[in-house]
Each structure stands twice: as structure tokens, then as C-alpha cells.
Amino acid sequence: MQNFPARGLARKARQAARRARFRAERATAGRQRQGDGELLGPVHLSLRDSRTLNVALSAPGPARLLISRGPRRFRVPLVLEAETALLTATVSLRDAAGDASGAGPVLGEGVWRLTVETTGADGRVRRQGLALAAAPGPPGPTLPHAPNPRTGTLLRLVRCRGGRAAVQVTRSRPRAELVRFEPRGDGITVHGRMVATRAAQRASAVRRRDGLAVPVRPEWDGDRFRFALPLAAMAGAGPGQWVWDFRVGELPLGRWLTDVRDLPSAFPTPFRLVALEGGGLVRAHPHVTASGAFAVTCLDLGRGLEQKETS
């Protein structure tokens, strides 16, 4: 018998340990080292799609961007733009948990310092950290930081002690990611994949109100899976309309690796009438909730349209 409370406590302990480690690394990254100058305020500093770092700044001479964590260092040239007289760099940051091929720094989990190295006329090298403003920008339709859609790793700019900018890399926890669902007249097929974990042995539809579970039989192709919704069993589990969530192994299924702020508005889906084998008829509404979870609301029309909705 599986001990789910013990597993939950162990997971919370690991998450607390990770948060403490990140706090310690951010405190270390924010310290001014001997010989460092004052923080340099960039004209522009952003990280798009958890991959592309953009920097623009004013500097007195040739410079390069240093991305470092402990003994690991990557140096990125800053190029002078004649039109703006600014030193700029655009660099693709690669995820150590993904494909390490191609150009660009490969960053493992942790906090990476951003430092500008400037070479003066006398040949001396001066190092300055980059400042990061505390005030966030206005909210938009997308979140300011998005996880890598393939590996789930999240790269984001963080403000360390004293206002110094750094890149924090957080590996994805195990996830069951919804890829798409295909509604048809005779059923609904769900496609998904596992992120940062292996294929599971089982899956289930779980009725939200009371936790009643209906088995689901996924077909696997590596870390990818698909399954047909067991609508007959779901709708026949009791009279009325119910909301069902889905789990693959112990993981909730959902659209987790996205930067969309309002998922229900971005991905609206209509109710569907599904004809079951044997002549049954089910009204189903597959959708993504505001939290990102994949859910299905269903009603067995064979039991009577006059039934009161219970969810």
C-alpha cells in the first residue's frame, strides 16, 4: 500500500530545501567582491521565452558580459551599435537538462551572476555588476517568464542583494503535460507527455466532488502517451453533471509549461455531444482551468435532460 501522506511530506521537504538553497545562492551572488565597481544600470535587460538574454548598456570602452556561477564562466562579447552608441548582446541560454548542442552558454540549476567586464585605455579590466529594477512592468496577456516548453526548466531574471541582477535556473519538477485533445463525435482522445519523469503504469479520471476514480488506459510511445476518455464510465458513475480531473500516475494532467496568463480565455472550448457505443449520448466539455489543469465536465443525456446540475 502506498503511503501518500509520507510522499507528500518528503516532496514538501525537498521543495523547502531547494528554496533555502536558492536564497543562499542569491545572497552570495549579490555580494560585492573586492575590486568590483558600482552596479551598472543597463539601458535594457530582459530574458525572453526563458532562453534569449538581451542586454544594452552604455560603457566607456570595449566590454563583454560575464555569466558565472562558482568556477563556471561564460563570456559574451558586447557589440557597439553605431546608431545608438550602445553596447549590446543577444545570447541564447541553453538548458543543461535539454539538448546541449548548438551555440550559447549551457546553464545548470542555480543562480548565475551577470557581470560586465570593461577594458580601459590602460589595458586594465574593470568588473561591474548589472542592476535590476525592483518594479515589475505592467501585466499583459503573457507571464514575464516562461518555462522551457520541452524540458520545463525555468530561467528568469532575479534581483539579488543590493539590486544586482542574476539569472536563476530552476529545473522542472515531474509533470504530466497536456499536448492537445481531439474531440470527435464518438469520443475524445487526449495526447500528453511526461516531463522530468518516466512513463507511469496507470492513469485515472477523478471526480472532483468526491474523489471517485475511473481507470484510464494510456498508450505509450517513449515519454509520450495518449488515451481515450472513458466517457461512458464517467457519465454513468452517477446522475447529474460532474467535473473530472485526470492523473497520470500520481501527477495531475494539465497545460503547465506555458506563459499564457489567462488559459480559459486563450483556449476556449465548446460543449460537445458524444455518441457512445450502445446508443448512449453524453454532453462533454473538455477544457483547461485557470490553474492549468485539464478537466472534463460531462452529463449523461440518456438519464434525462431535466436533471439538476450538481457541479
C-alpha positions in Angstrom: 0.0 0.0 0.0 1.4 3.4 -1.0 1.9 6.0 1.7 0.7 9.2 0.0 1.0 11.4 3.1 4.6 10.4 3.6 5.4 11.1 0.0 3.7 14.5 0.2 5.8 15.4 3.3 9.0 14.3 1.5 8.1 16.4 -1.5 7.5 19.4 0.7 10.8 18.9 2.4 12.7 18.8 -0.9 10.9 21.9 -2.1 11.8 23.7 1.2 15.4 22.6 0.8 15.5 23.9 -2.8 14.1 27.3 -1.8 16.6 27.6 1.0 19.5 26.8 -1.4 18.2 29.4 -3.9 18.0 32.0 -1.2 21.6 31.3 -0.1 22.8 31.4 -3.7 21.1 34.7 -4.4 22.6 36.2 -1.3 26.0 35.1 -2.4 25.5 36.3 -6.0 24.5 39.7 -4.7 27.7 40.3 -2.7 30.2 42.9 -4.0 33.6 41.3 -4.4 36.9 43.1 -3.9 37.7 45.1 -6.9 34.1 45.3 -8.2 32.9 48.7 -9.1 29.4 50.1 -8.5 26.5 48.4 -10.2 25.9 49.4 -13.8 22.4 50.4 -14.8 21.6 48.9 -18.2 19.5 50.7 -20.8 17.8 47.4 -21.4 17.9 44.0 -19.7 15.4 41.2 -20.4 15.1 37.4 -20.7 12.5 36.3 -23.3 11.0 32.8 -23.6 13.3 31.5 -20.8 16.0 31.4 -23.4 17.1 34.7 -25.0 19.0 37.2 -22.9 19.1 40.8 -24.3 21.4 43.5 -22.9 22.0 47.1 -23.9 24.2 49.5 -21.9 26.5 52.5 -22.0 30.1 51.7 -21.3 33.3 53.8 -21.7 35.2 51.2 -23.7 35.2 47.6 -25.1 33.3 45.3 -22.8 31.9 41.8 -22.6 29.2 40.1 -20.4 30.4 37.5 -17.9 27.8 34.9 -16.8 29.2 32.9 -13.9 28.3 30.5 -11.1 31.2 29.3 -8.9 34.1 28.3 -11.2 32.0 28.1 -14.3 32.1 31.2 -16.6 30.8 32.1 -20.0 31.9 35.3 -21.7 29.7 37.0 -24.3 31.0 39.9 -26.5 29.2 43.2 -26.3 29.0 44.8 -29.7 28.9 48.6 -30.3 25.9 49.7 -32.3 26.7 52.8 -34.4 23.2 54.1 -34.5 22.6 54.2 -30.7 26.2 54.2 -29.4 25.2 51.4 -27.1 27.0 48.1 -26.3 24.5 45.3 -27.0 24.4 41.5 -26.8 21.7 38.9 -27.6 22.6 35.4 -26.5 20.6 32.1 -26.3 20.9 30.5 -22.9 20.7 26.7 -23.2 19.2 24.4 -20.6 21.6 21.8 -19.2 18.6 19.4 -18.8 17.9 19.6 -22.6 19.9 19.5 -25.8 23.5 20.7 -25.1 24.3 21.1 -28.8 24.5 24.4 -30.6 25.9 27.8 -29.5 25.3 29.7 -26.3 26.1 29.1 -22.6 24.7 25.9 -21.0 23.3 26.8 -17.6 22.7 24.2 -14.9 20.3 24.8 -11.9 21.3 27.6 -9.7 21.9 31.4 -9.6 24.2 32.8 -12.3 25.8 36.3 -11.8 25.8 38.9 -14.5 28.9 41.0 -14.7 30.2 43.5 -17.2 34.0 43.4 -17.9 35.3 46.7 -19.3 38.8 47.1 -20.7 40.1 50.7 -20.2 42.6 52.6 -22.3 45.4 51.5 -20.0 44.5 47.8 -20.5 43.1 47.3 -17.0 39.9 45.2 -16.7 37.1 46.6 -14.5 34.2 44.5 -13.4 30.7 45.8 -12.6 27.5 44.0 -11.8 24.3 44.8 -13.6 21.5 46.5 -11.7 17.9 45.2 -11.9 15.0 47.4 -11.2 12.6 46.2 -8.5 9.4 47.4 -10.1 7.8 44.9 -12.5 6.3 46.0 -15.8 2.5 46.3 -16.4 0.6 43.0 -16.6 0.0 41.7 -20.0 -1.6 38.6 -21.6 1.6 36.6 -21.0 3.7 36.0 -17.9 7.1 37.7 -17.7 8.9 34.4 -17.5 8.0 31.1 -19.2 9.4 27.6 -18.7 11.2 25.8 -21.5 8.3 24.1 -23.4 10.3 20.9 -23.8 12.2 20.4 -20.6 10.2 22.5 -18.2 13.2 24.3 -16.9 12.5 27.9 -15.9 15.1 30.7 -16.5 14.3 34.1 -15.1 16.0 37.3 -14.1 16.1 37.8 -10.3 17.1 40.7 -8.1 19.8 39.8 -5.6 21.1 41.6 -2.6 21.8 45.3 -3.3 19.8 45.2 -6.5 22.3 43.1 -8.5 20.8 41.1 -11.5 21.3 37.4 -11.9 19.7 34.5 -13.9 18.1 31.9 -11.8 17.7 28.4 -13.3 15.1 26.1 -11.8 14.7 22.5 -13.1 11.2 21.3 -13.7 9.6 19.1 -11.1 7.9 15.9 -12.6 4.9 16.9 -14.6 2.2 15.3 -16.8 1.9 17.8 -19.6 -1.2 18.1 -21.9 -0.2 18.4 -25.5 -3.6 18.5 -27.1 -7.0 16.9 -27.0 -9.1 15.8 -30.0 -12.9 15.9 -29.6 -14.9 13.9 -32.1 -18.4 12.7 -32.5 -17.7 9.3 -31.0 -15.2 10.3 -28.3 -12.3 12.5 -27.1 -8.7 11.5 -27.3 -6.1 13.1 -25.1 -2.4 13.5 -26.0 0.3 14.3 -23.5 3.9 13.7 -22.4 5.9 13.2 -19.2 8.4 15.9 -18.2 11.3 15.2 -15.9 10.0 11.7 -15.1 9.4 8.3 -16.6 6.2 6.8 -18.0 3.6 5.8 -15.5 1.9 2.5 -15.1 -1.6 3.8 -14.7 -3.8 6.8 -15.2 -7.3 7.7 -14.0 -10.2 10.2 -14.2 -11.0 11.5 -10.7 -14.4 13.0 -9.9 -13.7 16.4 -8.3 -16.5 16.3 -5.8 -15.8 13.0 -4.0 -12.6 11.6 -5.5 -14.3 8.7 -7.3 -11.7 7.3 -9.7 -12.3 5.7 -13.1 -9.3 3.9 -14.7 -7.8 5.2 -17.9 -5.7 3.1 -20.3 -2.9 5.2 -21.8 -0.9 4.0 -24.8 2.8 4.9 -24.5 5.5 5.9 -27.1 8.6 6.7 -25.0 7.6 9.6 -22.7 4.5 10.4 -24.8 1.1 9.0 -24.2 -2.5 9.1 -25.4 -5.8 7.8 -24.1 -9.5 7.9 -24.9 -11.7 9.4 -22.3 -13.8 6.8 -20.6 -16.9 8.9 -21.0 -19.4 6.0 -20.6 -17.9 5.2 -17.1 -17.6 8.8 -16.2 -21.1 9.8 -17.1 -22.6 6.6 -15.8 -20.9 6.9 -12.4 -23.9 8.8 -11.0 -26.8 11.1 -12.1 -26.1 14.7 -12.8 -23.3 16.8 -14.3 -19.8 16.3 -12.8 -16.3 17.7 -13.2 -13.5 15.3 -13.7 -9.7 15.8 -13.3 -7.1 13.5 -14.6 -4.0 11.9 -13.2 -1.1 10.1 -14.9 0.5 8.0 -12.2 0.4 10.4 -9.2 0.7 13.6 -11.4 -2.2 15.9 -12.3 -2.5 16.3 -16.1 -2.6 19.9 -17.3 -1.1 22.6 -19.5 1.7 23.6 -17.1 4.5 24.7 -19.4 3.0 27.9 -20.8 3.4 31.7 -20.4 -0.3 32.4 -21.0 -1.8 34.3 -18.1 -5.5 33.5 -18.7 -5.7 30.0 -20.0 -9.6 29.6 -20.2 -9.8 32.8 -22.3 -6.9 31.9 -24.5 -8.1 28.4 -25.1 -11.9 28.4 -25.1 -13.7 25.1 -25.9 -17.4 24.4 -26.6 -19.5 21.6 -25.1 -19.6 18.5 -27.3 -22.2 15.8 -27.9 -20.6 12.4 -28.0 -22.4 9.3 -29.2 -21.3 6.2 -27.2 -21.3 2.6 -28.3 -24.7 1.1 -27.4 -26.6 4.2 -28.3 -25.8 6.4 -25.3 -25.3 10.2 -25.6 -23.0 12.3 -23.4 -22.6 16.1 -23.3 -18.9 16.7 -22.5 -16.9 19.9 -22.0 -13.1 19.3 -22.1 -11.2 22.4 -21.0 -8.2 23.9 -19.3 -8.9 25.6 -16.0 -7.4 28.9 -14.8 -4.7 26.9 -12.8 -3.7 25.0 -16.0 -5.4 21.6 -15.1 -7.1 19.6 -17.7 -10.7 18.9 -16.8 -13.9 17.5 -18.4 -17.4 18.3 -17.4 -19.8 15.6 -18.5 -23.5 14.7 -18.3 -25.2 11.5 -19.4 -28.1 12.7 -21.5 -29.6 9.2 -21.5 -30.5 9.8 -17.9 -32.8 12.8 -18.7 -32.1 16.4 -19.7 -34.2 17.6 -16.7 -31.6 16.5 -14.2 -30.3 19.3 -12.0 -26.7 20.2 -12.5 -24.7 19.3 -9.4 -21.3 20.9 -10.1 
